[in-house]
C-alpha cells in the first residue's frame, strides 16, 4: 500500500466501521463495573457479543470468577497471526479506593456520553480501545476480504497493578499482567501482539518494569500515652511512625536521582523509571493509646528494561540504613520491563495503516506512555513481538467540578480503522 491509498478490499472493511456502533459498544462495556478482581460480568457481556457476531469464542478461567475472554477470526493458515489485547479490569470502583482518590469520584467509576465525547476513566483504561478492535474485527469478518493469518481477540483480567501482601491474599489481588501471562502460558499465542491502550496515536515497542518493596521500620511498641517521656534523643522515639518520617523524606529525595540515573532511550522514545511511596501502615486506628511497634512503607519502583533488581534493592536499603533506623525490606511484586525485538513487520503495518487513516507519520511516544506497565511486556518476555497503540485522551470538566478523562467518539472510529488496516496488512502480508 502507498501512503494515503486504500484499495477496494480494505475500503470494504473500513466503510463498515460505524461511529454510532463503536460508541454504543464502548459505553455498554464501560458501564459494566469491573474493578480489579471483579471482571466476571463484563467478561460475560463480551463473550456473548463475540458469540452473537460469529467469532470462535472461549471463556478461559484464570481464577474463580475471573475469566479471560478469547475470540478468533480464522484465516487460511498461510499467513501471519495477530493478537489484539486489552484488559477488562479497571483501576477504581471499590470502597477502599477512597484511600487513593481521597473521595468517591463519579468520573473514575461511571461512564457517559456528552456530545462528541465518551467520558470516564473506564473508557480510557481500557474499554474504548478494546471496543475499537472488536469493531475492527467485526468489520473484517463481515467483509468479503479473506485472511491468511488468524486474528485473535483477547480481553483479559488482571492488568491493573495490584499484588497480594499482608492480609490481602488470594487471586482477588493478582494483577500486573496476571491474565495475559495465563493466556500465553496456556497456548493462546500468535506471531505478533498489538496491545490496544491509549498512546495519543504513538507506537511503543517497550514498557518499564516494576518492583514493589515493603519497608518496615521498627520501634518500641505498646508504650501507653501517659508513660511517653519527652524529649527524645535522635531516633530514640519509641513510635515507629515517627521513626519512619525521615525515611519517607529520604526516599522521596532519592526518587529524582534514581529516575535520572536509570532513564534509557530506545527506538521510539525514552523510558523514565519513577518512584512512589503508595501506602503507609502503622499502629491500630482503634487503639491510638499505644505506640506502634512497626510502621510499613509500600514503595513502587519502576525499572528500565534490563535493570538489575538486586542493585535496586541494595540501593534502596542503603537509603533507609542511612536514616539510622532499625528496618527490614521485602519484595512483594516483580515484573521485568522489555523492549521488543523482531517487531518491525508489525510496526511497519501499523505505520502504514496510521498514515492511510490519519495522513501523517505516528509521533514519538510520550515518556509516561512507555514508562508504565502494560501487557506488551508479557508478550515480549516470551518472544511474541508486541507494541502498544491507541487513541488520545482529553480532559473533561464534569458538572460536579471533577476533571475526568474522556475520548472523542471520532478517535475511537479512527483507532478502529487503524486496527483493521493493520490486521489486513499484517495477516495477509499486504493489502488484499
Helices and strands as residue ranges (DSSP letters): H 8-14, H 19-30, H 40-52, E 56-63, E 66-73, E 82-87, G 95-97, H 98-101, G 106-108, E 112-114, E 117-119, H 121-122, I 123-127, H 128-142, E 151-156, G 171-173, H 178-185, E 192-196, E 206-207, E 209-218, G 225-227, H 240-262, E 264-265, E 270-271, E 275-282, E 294-303, H 309-321, E 327-335, E 338-339, H 344-358, H 367-370, H 376-382, E 385-389, E 394-397, E 403-408, H 409-428
